[in-house]
Amino acid sequence: MLKLLRYLKPYQMLIVLVLALIFSQSLSELYLPTLMADIIDKGVVHQDIPYIWKIGGLMLLVAALGTACSIAASYYSAKVSMSFGKDLRHKVFSHIENFTLQEFDQFGTASLITRTTNDITQVQQVVNMILRMMVTAPIMAIGGIIMAYSQDAELTKIFLVAVPVLFVVILLVVWKGIPLFKLVQVRLDQVNRVLRENLTGIRVIRSFNRIVYEKNRFQRANADLTETSIKVNKIMALLMPVLMLIMNYTVISIIWFGAVRIDDGDMQVGGLMAFIQYAMQIMFSMIMLSMMFVMIPRASASAARIHEVLQMQPTMLETNNPITAQKKGYLEFRNVTFCYPGAEVPALKDLSFNMKPGETTAIIGGTGSGKSTLLKLIPRFYEVDSGSILIDEVDIKDMTLQSLRKKIGLVPQKAVLFTGTVKDNLLFGNENSSDEELLHAVKTAQAFEFVSKMEKGLDSVLSQGGTNLSGGQKQRLSIARALVRKPEIYLFDDSFSALDYKTDSKLRAALKQETEQAALLIVAQRVSTVMYADQIIVLDEGNVAGIGTHKELMKTCRVYQEIVSSQATEEELA
């Protein structure tokens, strides 16, 4: 928790102002019982009406000052805590943006969402409470004891019993509550994960008739969260009645022994009333502290989870001395080996090839042969274990991520579209593109036919994930988005799989004209998609089984021959 409080540094002056306001408010509240005692002992007892008006007016003034300070302190403490939450969310989100896919896999999407939202909200609320209660409670407790002692030193001995009992109760509750608060956050992660999987995979769930199973899975996760929350709330529910019981017995003791002291002439009625008010202030300050002790364990668990994200250092580090490439559109793999974390065998082994502007290189191979992995290494989604990848004769590790990815136009295997219009999604490629450039990219990607039929054309709204489009339409818009970017190197990760053969053929012909100055790297399953490439790389379990043109590989590469024969006859593809 303390490690996150450094993000409060920009608000030091506001925090000082809040503390000053709270201090003033506490002093005013501590002064009021003394004034009330004076009214009773000096005004009411002696029937001094002018004195009563005088001290009463002073009480109203002090109360008004305390109220003004309380309102101002609440406003500025809320401003500080909300700003702190905003900055922390921005920091966490920006840090997550630098993660490689390896770090994403380690935390999980559902957990990262919970940590960025719910966990930060917990910490934000506690910061607000700390600024208000953590300062008010000690001032009121210590000041109350001092003021009570000034009224009657003998009667303050009651606090020697009441205060330790209060602390023991609070510590017992905190000791029992901290593990459960941590468990609540873990259970909340599980609920979020199941819910996210159900919402994103609803079509698959329904198509396989697994609705009942998924309901039961969610019910189990929900029941675990509910059970843990009930346990922790039972403990917390016990706290307040016990504290109130202790406080009421303390007041009874004060009245009992105070009455004896009044009867003996050692104390006045006004003094006893003031003493009771100070006792109430002391007790309530202890209750405020107990509320803090209830909130802090949960916030501490959340803070630890946030800190864990911030402490995770991305394995992909940017160079301090970036090199600017002079050439354009050259890509080379030199003895690249890559193994996924925890995997027993490398996904790619000693891979070497190169490609030039104006050339089309195709990657083909069986499932799990490393085709998509190869593409993920180029934008540095993962770091290679050995060897090097060069773009324009410069190692990609010697480039900034921004300059590297600016050279690349990636069309992922799973077409990803965002909520917004067609135009908004295309502008992801280049936000400065004109409508004419967008339409040209749409036509090249063979998407103009269905975009023009949409109600508002480029301004037509897409649902989240583009669910109001077919798979082929989403793929073509993803390709158009890459074309808008006008990169030096195009990466197509099985981006034609949802297209029919006619559209596939027309799209490849249009791409060849559009990308004459760029290098194309295409990953595909269909032989018909790759057969006209300038070079075809055949992968088999991470190894290069062959490199060459379609005709060359038909003569020399057994793996390629098997792929061809599984899809069509040699005469059809020769």
N, C-alpha and C positions, 0 to 999 in steps of 0.2 A: 504493500500500500504506500509506504513512504517513498519508494522509488518512483512512483507515478506523480507524487506531489510536486516534483521539480517542474512539471508543466504548468504550475501556478505562478511561476516566476514573473511572467508578463503582467500579472495582476497584483503585484506587491502593494502598490499605493492604494488600490481599492480594498485590499485585505486589511491594511492598516486603518483605513477609514471605518471599515466594518467593526474592527476590534474596539476602536475609540467610541463608536456609537453604542456598542453593546456594553462597554464599561460604564458609559454615562447612564444607560438604561438601568443597569444593575445597581448603581449607586442611588438612583432615584427610588428604586423599589426598596432598597435597604433603609432609606431615610424615612419613608412613609410611616412604618410602625412606631418609630420614635416620636414623630409629630403627633400621632394618634394618642400615644401615652401621655404626652404633654397636655393635649386637649382635655383628656379625662382627669388626670391628676391635678392639673393647675386651673383648668377652665371650668369643667363640670363640677368638681368637688367644691371649688370656691365660688361657683356661680358667676364667673367672670366672662360675661357675654362678649365684650370687645376682644378679649384674648382668644375666645373660641373662633370669632370671625377672622381674626388675624391669622391664626395658625391654620384654620380651615382653608382660607384663601391661598396660603403658602402650599398646603397639601395639593390643592387643585393645580397650582402652577407646576409643582414637582411632578405630579401625575401626567400633566399635559406634555411636559418635557420628555418624560420617560416614554410616553406613547409615540411622540414624534421620532425619538431615537430608535424605537423598536421598528416602526414602519420603514424608516430609512435603512436600517440594518438589514431587514428582510429583503428589501429591494436590491441592495448592492450585493448581499450574499448570494441571492438567486442569480444575479448577473454574473458574478464570478464563477459559480458552479456550472452554469449553463455554458459559459464561454470555455471553461476548462473541459467540459464534455465534448464540445464542438472541436476543440483543438486535438483532443485525444483521439476522437473518431477519425479525424483527418490524418493524424500521425499513423494510426493503425492501418487505415486503408492505403495510404501511400506506401507504407512498409510492405503490406501484402502484395501490392502491385509489382514489387521487385522480386517476389518469390519465383523460383523456378517451379516447374510442375512437380518436382520432387518434394518441395516444402508443402505445396498444396495437398499432395497425397498424404503427407505425414499428419497434418492437422485434420483434414476433411472439410468439405465445403460447409456442412451444417454447423460444425463447431466454430469455424471462422465467422459465420454470420452471427451466431449467438454471442461470441466474444466482442464483436464490433457493435452490437446493439444492446442486448440485455445486460451484459457484464459492465459495459461502460455506463449505462444508466444507473446501475447499483452504486458504482463508485461516485458518480456525479451527485446522487442523492446524499451520500454520506459526507461528501465535501461540504454540501450546503448545511447539513446538520452539525458538522464539526465547527464551521464558522459561527453558527448560532448557539448551539447547546454546549459544545465542548469548552467554550469560553465562558458562557453564562453560568454553567453549573458550578465550576470551581469558585468563581467570584461570589456567587450566591451562597455556596456552602461555607466558605471561609469567612466571608463578610457576615453571614448570618450568625455563625458561632461567636465572632467577635462582638457583634451587637447584642446578642443574647447574653453573653458574659457581662457586658456593660450594664444590662438590666438587673441580672442576679447571678452572681458567680456560683452560688451553691446549687442552683437549679440546673445549671449546664452539665452537672455530673450525669444526668439522665442520658445525655448524648454518648457517654462513654460505653453505654450498653447498646443503645439503638443503632448507632452508626456501624459498629463492627458486625452486628447481626445482618444489617442491610448488605454490607460488602460480601459476607459469606454467601448469602442467597444469590447475589448477582454473579459471583464467580462460579458457583455451582451450575447456574443456568448457562453461562458462557462455555464452561468446560464440556457440558453435554451438547451444546448447540453447534459449535464450530465444525465438527466432523459432518454433521447432518447438513449444514449449509453448503459445504463443499459437494456433498452427494447430490443435493438438489440441482446444482448447476450441471453435473454430469447427466442426471436424468433428463434435464431440459434439453441438453444436446441430443440425447437419444430420440426424444419426441420430435425435435426439429428435423433430424435426419430421416425418420420414418415419414413424417409429413411431407418433406421435400420430395422424397422418392415417389410417394403416392401421387403428388400433384404433377410432377414432371413425367411420370410413367403411366398416367391414367389410361392411355390408349392400350398399352401392352397389358395392363392389369385386366381391363375389360375384355380384351380379345382372348385372353387365356382363362377367363372366368375365375379370376383370383380375388374377386371383391371381398368375399367372406374371409378369406385367409388374411388379406391386408387389413381388414377391419379388426380382426383378432390381434394382429401384430401391433397395430396402433393402440388397441385397448390395453395390451400388456405394457407397452411403453408408457402410456398415460397412467395406468394403474400404479406402476413403479414410482412415477413422479408424484402422484397423489398420495401414495402411502408415505413416502419420505417427507413430503410437505406437511402431512397431518402430524407425523412424529415431531417435527421441529416446531410446529405451531402449538402442539400440546404443551411442550416445554415453555414456549414463550407465553402461552395463555396462563400458565401457572404463576408467572413472574409478577404480573400486576396485582392480582388479589393478595399475594403474600406481602408485597411492598405496602399496599394500602392497609393491610392488617397491622403491620409493624408501625406504620405511621399513626394509625388511630390509637393503638396502645400507648404510643409515645405521648400523644396529646392528652390521653386520659391520665397518664402518670404526671404530666406537667400540671394539669388542673388540680389533681389530688394533692401533690406536694406543694404547689403554689398556693392553694387555699389554706394549707397549714401555715405557710410562711406569712400570708396576709393576716391570719388570725393571731400570729405571734407578733405582728407589727413590723416584720422584717421586709415587707414588700407591699407595694400599692396595687390597686386593681388595674390601673392603666399599665403599669409595668408588666403585670401578668398577661394582659391582652397582647401587649407588644411582644412578650416572650413567646406566646403561642404562635403569633404570626411569623416570628423569626424561625421557630421550630418547623412551621409549615414550609417556609422557604427552603430550609435546610433539607427537609425530607423530599420536597419536590425537585430540588437540585440533584438529589441522589436518584430519583426516578428518571430524571433527564439523562443522568450518566448511565443508568441501566438500559435506557433506550439506545444510547450510543453503543453500549456493549452488545446489544442485540443486533444492531445494524452493521457494526464494524466487522464481525466475523464473516458475514455473508459478503460484504464488500471486499474483505481481504482475500476471500476465495476467488472473487471475480477479478480483483487486481492481480493476483498471481497468474491467472489465465491470460490476462491482457499482457502482462510483463513477459510471459512465456513466448507470446507472438513477437513482441518487440525485440526480445533477446535472440530470436532465431535469425542467424545471419545467413543470407542467401549464399548458396554455393557458387553462384555466378557473380563475379566481381567485375566492376567496370575498370578499365585501364586508366591510369593517371596521365599517361602520355599517348593519347590516341594518334593513330597514323591516318592521314588522308589518302584515299586511293586515287590514282590517276586514271586508270582504265575503267571501263564500264561493261558490266555483263559477263564477267569471267568468274567461274566457280570451279574450285578444285578440292577434291578430298585426297588427303595424303595419309595413307596407312591408318585410317580412323578405326578405333575400337571403342565400343560403348557397351556398358552393362548396366541394367536397371538395378537400383539399390535392393539388395536382398536376393537377386536372381543368381542362380548357380552358374549359368553360362551366358556369355555376352550376346546381346541382341544383334550386334554388328561386329565383324572381325576383320581387321586389316583391310578395310575398304579403300580403294583408290580409283579415282576417275576424274575427268575434267570436262567442262563444257564451255562453249564460247557464245558470244552474241549471234543471234540469227539461227542458232542450232536448237533442235528439240531433242532432249534426252528423256527416255522413258525408263521407268523402273517397273519390273514385273516379277512376280514370284508367288509362291503359295502363301496361305494364311500363316502369319507368325514368322515370315521370312525376314522382317525388318524394314519393310518398305516405308511405312508411316514414321517409324523411328528415325530413319534417315532424314526425312523432311523436318522433323522436330529439332534436329541438331543444328540446322542451318540458321534459324533465327535465335539460336541459343536458348531454347526452352529447356534443354538439358545440356550439360557440359560433357564433352568427350573425355573418355578415360585416357586415351593416348592417341597420338597422331594429331593432325591439324586440318582445319577447314579454311580455305582461302577464298576470299571474294576480291576480285580485281587485284590479285597477287598480294593481298594483305590478309594476315591471319585475323579471323573474326574476333579473337580475344584482344587484338590491338585496336579495335574500333569501339566507339561508344555504341551502346545499344540503340540509341536513336538513329545514328547514321547507318548502322547495320540494317535495321528493320525498314528504314526508308528506302533501301535498295530492293526490298522484297515485296512481292504481292502474293500473299498466301490465300489459297482457297482450301479450307479445311475439309477433312473427310465428312464430318457432320456439319451441314450448312447451318451457321448460326446467324440469325437475324434478331434485331432488337425492336422493342416496342417503339412505334413511331411511324412515319410515312416511308414510302419507298425511297423518296428523295433523301430523307435523313439517313437511311441505311447505306445508300450509295455514297453519301458525303463522308462516310467513315474512311473511304479510300483517299479522298482529297477534299477537304472542306472548302477549298477555293474554286472548285469546279463549277462551270456554268451549266445551265439547263441543257444547252446544246451538247456539251461534252458528256453529260449524264445520258442523254438520249442516244448518243453515238455508242456509248459503252453498252447500253441496254440492247441496241440493235445487234452489235457484234456478238453479245452473249446469247442471241436468239430468244431474248425475253420481251422484245417489243410487242409481239403479238398479244400476249396476255396482259401486259402492263397497259397497253392502249385500250384494252377492253374494260379495265377497272374503272370504277365510277369517276375517280378524280385523277387518273393517270399517275404521274409521279407523286402527287400529293395524296394518294390513297393510303389509308391507315392500315398498318400491319399489326396483328395481335402479337402478344408476347411469344417470342420464338418463331414467329411467322407461321403459326398454326392454321391460319386461314389460306395458306398456299399449299400446293402439292410438293412432294419431295423434289421433283424435277424443276419446278418453278423456283424453289428456294436455292437450288444449286446454281441455276442460271443467274439469279440476282447476286449470289456470292461471287460468281465469276465476273459479273459486271462491276461489282465493287472493287475487285482487284484491278480491272482494266482502267478504272477511273484513276487509280493511283499512278499509273504509268511507270512502273518500276523497271529496274534493270534485269531482274530475275523473277520469273513467275514460277510459283510452286503450286501444282495442282495435285492434291492428295485424294486420289480416286474420286474426282469431282464430276465425272461423267456417268457414274454408275446408275443414276436415276433417270437418265435420258434414253429415249429410243434411238435406234441405230441411225435413222434419218437425221434427227436433230443433232446427234453426236457428230455425224459426218459434216453437216453444215457448220457446226460450231468450230470444229477443228480447222476447216478451210478458212473461216473468218478470222480465227485466231492467228493463223499463219501470216495473213496479210497485215494484221494489226500489230503483231509483235516481231516485225522483221529485225528491229535493232536490239531486241532483248533475248535473253536465254530462257528457254522453257524446260522445266523439269516436271514430268508428268508421272504420277503413280497411278497405275490402272490394273484392273483385273482382266479386262477384255483385250484380246490380241488385236482385234480390229481397231482399237484406240491407239495402240502403240506401234503397229507394224510399219507405219510410214515415218517414224522418228529417225533422226540422223544417226542416233546410237541407242541401243536398247541394253540395259543392264539387268541381268537375270540374277535374282537373289535366291539362295536356298539355305534356310536356317542361319541367316546372318553372313553367309559366305557368298562371294561373287562366283556364280556358276558359269557366267559367260558375258562378254561385252561385244557388241557388233550390231550390224543391221539385221533386219528380219531374214534376209536371204542367207547371210553368213551364219546366223545362229541356227537356222533350219538345217544347216550342214554339220555344224560343229558342237552344238549344245544339246545334250540329252534332256535336261530339265525343261528347256524351252520347247523342245519337240513334244514332250509330254503335255505341256500346257496347251499347245496348239491343237494336238490331237484330241484333247478333252473338250475343246470348244467347237472345232469344225474340221473338215478334211483339208489336207494340204492344198488341194486344187482350189478350194474356195478362198484360201488366204495367200496363195502364191502370187 
